[in-house]
Amino acid sequence: MCPHRYAGEVADPEPPGDGRATAARPTRPPGTFKVGTIAGADVLVSSSWFIVAALIAVVIAPRVEQVEPGLGALKYVAGLAFAVVLYLSVLLHEASHAVMAQRYGYPISSITLHFLGGMTAIEAETTKPKQEFVIAVVGPLTSLAVGAAAFGLWFVVPDGLLLLAVEGLAVANLLVGVLNLVPGLPLDGGRVLKAAVWGATKDQHRGTIAAGWGGRITAVLVLLWPLALEPLLGVQAELLDFLLAFVVGLFLWTGATAAITSARVRRRLPHLVARDLARRTLAVPEDLPLAEAVRRAQDAQAGSLVTVAADGTPVGLVNEAALLATPEDRRPWVATSTVARTLEPGLRISAGLAGEELVRAISRTPATEYLLIEDGGVEGEGVYGVLVTADVDRAFREGRH
């Protein structure tokens, strides 16, 4: 299986933020270790890979014994070597995704080999359906090419373990190439379907939802496959068949559902417009008593306060929670600056930001309030208002702007 992971695509569908700092992205997912780099991306191997490698070694051992009798325990070593070679072809499949994505300018953080195959982490969303199509389809085409090359070698390689490896590579890669073209997320074929629907409807999210439903249908068919073995092929299904069907079906259903949920969430993001969510703000001297600042804000019907220096330059944003936590009897005796956060560069954002650009701007510098400035506005010029993260969250949940 070869899913891609785009930044934010399969994320927890929560509102854009609540001002709390988020944990930094780990350098490497837990349970993985780095074995190299390809195209600047870390190549990681999941600990689950050793499970599938051992299973491959056990399953192929009888065939190894048949081809090369008398190996004894070495037949398992030969099986393990085949597992390594097989996953090298999976790595080639993933590397093709990574190289093509980088050619379009999308960064790749890692390539991970795991129990069900591999995953390429593309840390940006494609912006055009053609790019989505090409990045997705190049993986299965690579697998099909490897399978075809191995099939060609089958005619010239002499009998023995090498021929067995060539046969296995041919069958496995042709199968991987064909199965990954099944039109359902999180498979590559799902990306191809997404690109097709996206190109036809000009709606990226509609493409994702359509491909997600394709993935759900595929998951159900996989779960039913063991029951169809006997009537279709005359083969009695075994416990392993049901187990594999369950694991693969669950993987497909989970990935497809996450993609659908993410698309529905992201559809609502364009309704988040910073300008429309801005609170009217009042600028007050930073040394003004807090009680007086609150009185002036109430008179002006302002929903936020900005502290300014003597020359009128904004220097701080009053934190609403800190203000409310200050007892009224203390407010005449404390400066407004004591409940204000210093205006760092990330706390100044454009009033014209909307949708995912707005969410990214908020995520870069987590806070509860942001100073909105008109495009081209700097320092004290062009101040439009204050954006409160809680207002963004509320608008997101209500699905309005």
Sequence and secondary structure as in RCSB ss.txt:
>XXXX:A:sequence
MCPHRYAGEVADPEPPGDGRATAARPTRPPGTFKVGTIAGADVLVSSSWFIVAALIAVVIAPRVEQVEPGLGALK
YVAGLAFAVVLYLSVLLHEASHAVMAQRYGYPISSITLHFLGGMTAIEAETTKPKQEFVIAVVGPLTSLAVGAAA
FGLWFVVPDGLLLLAVEGLAVANLLVGVLNLVPGLPLDGGRVLKAAVWGATKDQHRGTIAAGWGGRITAVLVLLW
PLALEPLLGVQAELLDFLLAFVVGLFLWTGATAAITSARVRRRLPHLVARDLARRTLAVPEDLPLAEAVRRAQDA
QAGSLVTVAADGTPVGLVNEAALLATPEDRRPWVATSTVARTLEPGLRISAGLAGEELVRAISRTPATEYLLIED
GGVEGEGVYGVLVTADVDRAFREGRH
>XXXX:A:secstr
   EEETTTT     S  S       SS TTEEEEEEETTEEEEEETHHHHHHHHHHHHHHHHHHHHSTT TTHH
HHHHHHHHHHHHHHHHHHHHHHHHHHHHTT  EEEEEEETTEEEEEE S  SSHHHHHHHHHHHHHHHHHHHHHH
HHHTTTS SSHHHHHHHHHHHHHHHHHHHTTSSSTTSHHHHHHHHHHHHHHS HHHHHHHHHHHHHHHHHHHHHH
HHHHHHHH     HHHHHHHHHHHHHHHHHHHHHHHHHHHHHHGGG BHHHH B EEEEETTSBHHHHHHHHHHT
T SEEEEE TTS EEEEE HHHHHHS TTTGGGSBGGGGEEE  GGGEEETT BHHHHHHHHHHS  SEEEEE T
T  TTTTEEEEEEHHHHHHHHHHT  
